[in-house]
Amino acid sequence: MTSTTTPDSWQNALEDLVAGRHSASGDHDDAGAQLVVTDPDGTEVFRAPLARHHRIDPDQPNLLWLRPIVGGSPNPDVPTLYDYNLNVARRRALVWDRVEVGADGAVSFQLAPLGDEEQGQGARVEAADGEELETLSRWDDFVSRLSADDEAELDRLAADSWTGTAYS
């Protein structure tokens, strides 16, 4: 495990991005993070906004848990609201070999290779914009409708499936 920045600097940058503290207006609703994953040749293979929580595994400091926001559909009773299947928008792990913070504030990870790969994918947590920021806003609204216990369970990022009470 190597880092071209100090642990505090990349962790603080990640926290600021995920929490939306990089907003020019100071309102986290105007900001948030997205995850962009690329193959070693630079081809983008995944892009999704990130829920406003993350967790560094206490037993593996190079294992980061995030929740990409995928899926979502209009609520059948109130079409202006979106609902999410929390078994689909579940936590994901990034196992990284190297991390650095760019001049733009984005946090870039060189992911550990899988199997017999020579080099792993790259993952970048950066400021969300456009469609990803709109999805994050819908997610924030959805989370605000969960019970406090369910929201706390999401924040813990400790399980891969949803057994919550509100939207199971």
Rosetta silent file (secondary structure, phi, psi, omega in degrees, C-alpha in Angstrom):
SEQUENCE: MTSTTTPDSWQNALEDLVAGRHSASGDHDDAGAQLVVTDPDGTEVFRAPLARHHRIDPDQPNLLWLRPIVGGSPNPDVPTLYDYNLNVARRRALVWDRVEVGADGAVSFQLAPLGDEEQGQGARVEAADGEELETLSRWDDFVSRLSADDEAELDRLAADSWTGTAYS
SCORE:     score description
SCORE:     0.000 S_00000001
   1 L     0.000  125.050  175.995    0.000    0.000    0.000 S_00000001
   2 E  -132.080  161.093  178.088    1.441    3.350   -0.994 S_00000001
   3 E  -145.406  139.806  176.544    0.130    6.862   -1.107 S_00000001
   4 L   -93.311    4.219  174.560    1.498    9.949   -2.760 S_00000001
   5 L  -133.474  167.557  178.123   -0.327   12.046   -0.153 S_00000001
   6 L   -73.805  153.572  178.908   -0.639   11.736    3.589 S_00000001
   7 H   -54.471  -42.412 -179.893   -3.460    9.548    4.913 S_00000001
   8 H   -62.594  -38.889 -175.296   -5.145   12.574    6.451 S_00000001
   9 H   -68.450  -44.583 -179.800   -5.043   14.582    3.215 S_00000001
  10 H   -72.549  -36.092  178.759   -6.674   11.979    0.965 S_00000001
  11 H   -66.772  -39.634  177.022   -9.146   10.977    3.661 S_00000001
  12 H   -66.371  -41.918  178.469  -10.086   14.626    4.273 S_00000001
  13 H   -62.845  -43.015  178.039  -10.439   15.267    0.548 S_00000001
  14 H   -62.322  -47.557  179.250  -12.629   12.169    0.177 S_00000001
  15 H   -57.999  -44.746  179.863  -14.777   13.171    3.153 S_00000001
  16 H   -62.778  -42.210  178.949  -15.242   16.691    1.754 S_00000001
  17 H   -63.846  -51.602 -176.008  -16.266   15.358   -1.665 S_00000001
  18 H   -62.665  -40.823 -178.379  -18.697   12.747   -0.350 S_00000001
  19 H   -77.736  -12.712 -179.423  -20.255   15.155    2.157 S_00000001
  20 L    81.105   24.259 -179.398  -20.573   17.915   -0.452 S_00000001
  21 L   -82.172    8.718  178.961  -18.359   20.364    1.430 S_00000001
  22 L  -100.608   11.388 -178.362  -16.761   21.531   -1.820 S_00000001
  23 L   -69.477  135.582  176.479  -19.822   23.554   -2.854 S_00000001
  24 L   -63.917  -30.565 -178.715  -19.168   27.130   -3.916 S_00000001
  25 L   -85.259  -12.454 -175.758  -22.407   28.136   -2.167 S_00000001
  26 L    84.610   -2.739 -179.928  -21.586   26.247    1.038 S_00000001
  27 L   -98.735  119.329 -176.591  -24.777   24.188    0.635 S_00000001
  28 H   -64.015  -16.982  177.317  -24.068   20.450    0.368 S_00000001
  29 H   -68.223  -18.056  178.750  -27.188   20.109   -1.803 S_00000001
  30 H   -90.161    0.151 -172.658  -25.239   21.852   -4.578 S_00000001
  31 L  -148.972  164.172  178.293  -22.393   19.357   -4.407 S_00000001
  32 L   173.467 -172.094 -174.658  -21.497   15.733   -3.936 S_00000001
  33 E  -120.091  157.557  171.731  -19.265   13.040   -5.329 S_00000001
  34 E  -133.890  154.163  178.093  -19.274   10.565   -8.144 S_00000001
  35 E  -107.240  129.462  175.677  -17.174    7.487   -8.752 S_00000001
  36 E  -123.158  122.623 -179.709  -15.567    6.967  -12.142 S_00000001
  37 E  -112.054  135.399  179.475  -13.807    3.639  -12.791 S_00000001
  38 E  -127.062  148.372  172.247  -11.507    3.121  -15.764 S_00000001
  39 L   -71.989  165.110  179.862   -9.751    0.119  -17.221 S_00000001
  40 L   -55.113  -26.905  179.288   -5.932    0.229  -17.399 S_00000001
  41 L   -83.425    2.236  178.155   -6.189    1.520  -20.985 S_00000001
  42 L    94.421   -4.703  179.657   -8.225    4.533  -19.765 S_00000001
  43 L   -69.895  126.713  177.760  -11.640    3.324  -20.992 S_00000001
  44 E   -71.187  128.841 -178.505  -14.402    4.390  -18.615 S_00000001
  45 E  -117.796  -11.932 -179.134  -16.299    1.319  -17.397 S_00000001
  46 E  -160.163  139.388  175.731  -18.439    2.704  -14.572 S_00000001
  47 E  -148.676  129.306  177.556  -19.795    6.067  -13.420 S_00000001
  48 E  -160.234  147.400  172.715  -22.263    6.714  -10.617 S_00000001
  49 E   -67.014  159.545 -178.974  -22.923    9.305   -7.941 S_00000001
  50 E  -113.026  136.907  172.634  -21.951    8.326   -4.407 S_00000001
  51 E   -60.264  163.734 -170.564  -24.127    8.329   -1.316 S_00000001
  52 E   -85.201   37.103  176.406  -22.912   10.695    1.374 S_00000001
  53 E  -147.603  156.297  176.017  -21.021    8.139    3.444 S_00000001
  54 E  -154.453  166.280  179.569  -17.910    6.015    3.197 S_00000001
  55 E  -151.341  130.795  171.856  -15.898    3.774    5.478 S_00000001
  56 E   -89.969  127.451 -176.884  -12.282    2.715    5.593 S_00000001
  57 L   -63.638  127.743 -177.760  -12.151   -0.868    6.785 S_00000001
  58 L   -66.937  -23.495 -179.397  -10.548   -0.959   10.242 S_00000001
  59 L   -92.513  -17.220 -179.983   -8.840   -4.284    9.507 S_00000001
  60 L  -137.854   95.862 -175.113   -7.594   -3.346    6.017 S_00000001
  61 L   -64.549  -13.493  176.332   -6.590    0.312    5.658 S_00000001
  62 L  -101.547   23.786  175.856   -6.419   -0.028    1.859 S_00000001
  63 E  -118.874  117.428 -177.451  -10.064   -1.182    1.663 S_00000001
  64 E  -114.757  130.356  176.764  -12.604    1.570    1.160 S_00000001
  65 E  -102.699  131.302  178.766  -16.376    1.038    1.285 S_00000001
  66 E  -134.858  166.149  175.300  -18.639    3.321   -0.767 S_00000001
  67 E  -125.904   94.407  172.221  -22.252    3.230   -1.919 S_00000001
  68 E   -65.330  140.277 -179.883  -22.686    4.056   -5.624 S_00000001
  69 L   -93.023  109.038  178.819  -26.234    5.165   -6.315 S_00000001
  70 L  -125.507  158.476  179.994  -27.683    2.971   -9.039 S_00000001
  71 L    77.344 -150.919 -177.960  -31.232    2.268  -10.067 S_00000001
  72 L   100.583  139.187  178.625  -34.048    4.360   -8.759 S_00000001
  73 E  -154.175  157.124  179.715  -37.502    4.931  -10.130 S_00000001
  74 E   -59.938  140.166  176.120  -40.389    7.299   -9.568 S_00000001
  75 L   -64.551  131.054 -176.786  -42.522    6.504   -6.534 S_00000001
  76 L   -63.600  -27.415 -179.271  -45.852    5.077   -7.817 S_00000001
  77 L   -89.042  -31.793 -179.546  -47.870    7.235   -5.430 S_00000001
  78 L  -134.052   87.866 -172.647  -45.858   10.475   -5.756 S_00000001
  79 L   -59.901  -16.085  177.136  -44.076   10.486   -9.135 S_00000001
  80 L   -78.053  -11.617  177.697  -41.966   13.525   -8.207 S_00000001
  81 L  -101.524  148.552  177.515  -40.243   11.365   -5.563 S_00000001
  82 E  -110.348  145.925  173.391  -37.779    8.591   -6.345 S_00000001
  83 E  -117.873  152.718 -178.638  -37.373    5.281   -4.547 S_00000001
  84 L  -128.093  140.256  173.751  -34.286    3.072   -4.580 S_00000001
  85 L   -84.650  111.736 -174.226  -33.895   -0.667   -4.146 S_00000001
  86 L   -75.631   -7.077  170.590  -31.244   -0.855   -1.462 S_00000001
  87 L   -82.352  -17.035  175.898  -30.289   -4.373   -2.494 S_00000001
  88 L   -93.336  -45.937  178.745  -29.208   -2.868   -5.827 S_00000001
  89 L   -87.278   61.461 -176.100  -27.669    0.355   -4.467 S_00000001
  90 L   -99.817  172.484 -176.969  -25.542   -1.577   -2.016 S_00000001
  91 L   -64.636  152.970  177.256  -22.060   -0.967   -0.719 S_00000001
  92 E  -134.009  149.295 -178.357  -19.043   -1.594   -2.911 S_00000001
  93 E  -106.566  139.510  169.998  -15.419   -2.132   -1.993 S_00000001
  94 E  -116.775  118.783  174.260  -12.369   -0.510   -3.502 S_00000001
  95 E  -104.783  118.564 -171.072   -9.099   -2.264   -2.704 S_00000001
  96 E  -120.151  153.236  175.263   -6.317    0.068   -3.696 S_00000001
  97 E  -100.956  -30.987 -176.383   -2.548    0.014   -4.021 S_00000001
  98 E  -145.834  145.114  178.403   -1.983    3.761   -4.408 S_00000001
  99 E  -139.609  144.728  176.139   -4.004    6.892   -3.709 S_00000001
 100 E  -152.250  155.666  176.930   -3.427   10.556   -4.454 S_00000001
 101 E  -104.122  125.864  179.784   -5.290   13.835   -4.383 S_00000001
 102 L   -80.894  168.839  178.739   -5.234   15.793   -7.625 S_00000001
 103 L   -60.502  -25.338  179.416   -4.920   19.543   -8.032 S_00000001
 104 L   -85.871    1.403  179.541   -8.677   19.587   -8.709 S_00000001
 105 L    89.422   -5.558  178.548   -9.399   17.955   -5.327 S_00000001
 106 L   -72.552  150.080  179.115  -10.378   14.586   -6.815 S_00000001
 107 E  -107.823  119.604 -177.673   -9.091   11.451   -5.074 S_00000001
 108 E  -109.168  134.839 -179.592   -7.593    8.900   -7.472 S_00000001
 109 E  -118.748  134.779  166.066   -7.001    5.267   -6.589 S_00000001
 110 E   -93.141  110.960 -175.414   -4.905    2.719   -8.415 S_00000001
 111 E   -76.163  149.870  178.551   -6.930   -0.402   -7.647 S_00000001
 112 L   -64.611  140.084  177.580   -5.248   -3.667   -6.755 S_00000001
 113 L   -63.757  148.658  176.230   -5.059   -6.099   -9.686 S_00000001
 114 L  -102.807  138.348  175.693   -7.506   -8.993   -9.701 S_00000001
 115 L    57.721 -125.813 -176.797   -6.331  -12.512  -10.428 S_00000001
 116 L   -97.938   15.679  176.987   -3.527  -12.563  -12.974 S_00000001
 117 L   -63.385  143.891  175.797   -3.955   -8.938  -14.096 S_00000001
 118 L   -79.431  -34.087 -177.614   -0.735   -6.960  -14.294 S_00000001
 119 L  -139.535  141.235  177.854   -2.426   -3.708  -13.374 S_00000001
 120 L   -83.858  175.412  176.766   -5.734   -2.945  -11.701 S_00000001
 121 L   -71.416  168.387  172.514   -8.353   -0.475  -12.756 S_00000001
 122 E  -105.216  146.805  175.987   -8.301    3.152  -11.772 S_00000001
 123 E  -133.171  137.311 -177.752  -11.020    4.719   -9.642 S_00000001
 124 E  -130.657  125.839  172.120  -11.568    8.415   -9.177 S_00000001
 125 E  -100.398  117.160 -174.049  -13.848   10.086   -6.637 S_00000001
 126 E  -136.651  171.043  178.539  -14.574   13.524   -8.003 S_00000001
 127 E   -61.850  132.252  177.258  -17.158   16.278   -7.771 S_00000001
 128 L   -78.639  149.682  173.959  -20.505   15.180   -9.190 S_00000001
 129 L  -151.004  171.917  175.830  -22.205   17.302  -11.792 S_00000001
 130 H    55.380 -130.540 -176.599  -25.054   17.166  -14.270 S_00000001
 131 H   -59.982  -38.248 -179.809  -27.104   13.976  -14.207 S_00000001
 132 H   -64.916  -37.958  178.311  -25.060   12.476  -11.363 S_00000001
 133 H   -69.372  -36.327  175.456  -25.740   15.506   -9.154 S_00000001
 134 H   -64.238  -42.038  177.240  -29.466   15.295   -9.968 S_00000001
 135 H   -62.806  -41.566  178.613  -29.459   11.593   -9.013 S_00000001
 136 H   -61.643  -39.391  177.544  -27.690   12.434   -5.761 S_00000001
 137 H   -62.443  -42.998  177.204  -30.383   15.009   -4.963 S_00000001
 138 H   -64.072  -39.354  177.405  -33.101   12.370   -5.527 S_00000001
 139 H   -62.439  -47.027  179.787  -31.144    9.944   -3.329 S_00000001
 140 H   -57.257  -40.633  177.439  -30.825   12.540   -0.537 S_00000001
 141 H   -63.869  -43.536  178.308  -34.592   13.033   -0.659 S_00000001
 142 H   -59.443  -47.870 -178.627  -35.132    9.270   -0.517 S_00000001
 143 H   -62.602  -34.770  179.858  -32.812    8.884    2.473 S_00000001
 144 H   -65.179  -18.309  178.610  -34.611   11.707    4.285 S_00000001
 145 L   -91.817   -4.124  177.701  -37.771    9.554    4.156 S_00000001
 146 L   -80.452  159.544  174.109  -36.092    6.583    5.865 S_00000001
 147 L   -68.054  159.536  178.263  -36.314    5.979    9.595 S_00000001
 148 H   -60.000  -38.795  178.555  -33.374    7.187   11.675 S_00000001
 149 H   -64.563  -42.725  179.644  -32.399    3.558   12.346 S_00000001
 150 H   -66.342  -40.526  178.910  -32.442    2.698    8.641 S_00000001
 151 H   -64.510  -40.775  177.787  -30.417    5.785    7.762 S_00000001
 152 H   -62.904  -37.911  178.253  -27.861    4.915   10.445 S_00000001
 153 H   -64.565  -40.962  175.827  -27.614    1.392    9.027 S_00000001
 154 H   -60.413  -45.568 -178.150  -26.883    2.820    5.570 S_00000001
 155 H   -60.906  -30.597 -178.318  -24.219    5.094    7.041 S_00000001
 156 H   -69.242  -26.035 -178.220  -22.451    2.140    8.684 S_00000001
 157 L    49.276   46.233 -174.221  -21.800    0.472    5.314 S_00000001
 158 L  -110.670   -0.809 -177.257  -21.568   -2.827    7.161 S_00000001
 159 L  -138.853  155.819 -179.392  -23.878   -5.087    5.140 S_00000001
 160 L   -97.953  -10.580  178.893  -24.363   -6.131    1.529 S_00000001
 161 L  -131.970  160.870 -173.774  -28.115   -6.571    1.577 S_00000001
 162 L  -100.478  128.703  174.381  -30.944   -4.518    2.873 S_00000001
 163 L  -128.373   21.807 -177.556  -33.144   -5.615    5.734 S_00000001
 164 L   -64.919  169.709 -174.422  -34.391   -2.151    6.643 S_00000001
 165 L   -91.435  -29.983 -169.915  -37.943   -1.435    7.635 S_00000001
 166 L   -79.646  -44.709 -173.304  -38.948    1.398    5.343 S_00000001
 167 L  -135.490   57.199 -177.958  -38.237    0.170    1.807 S_00000001
 168 L   -83.174    0.000    0.000  -37.404   -3.510    1.931 S_00000001
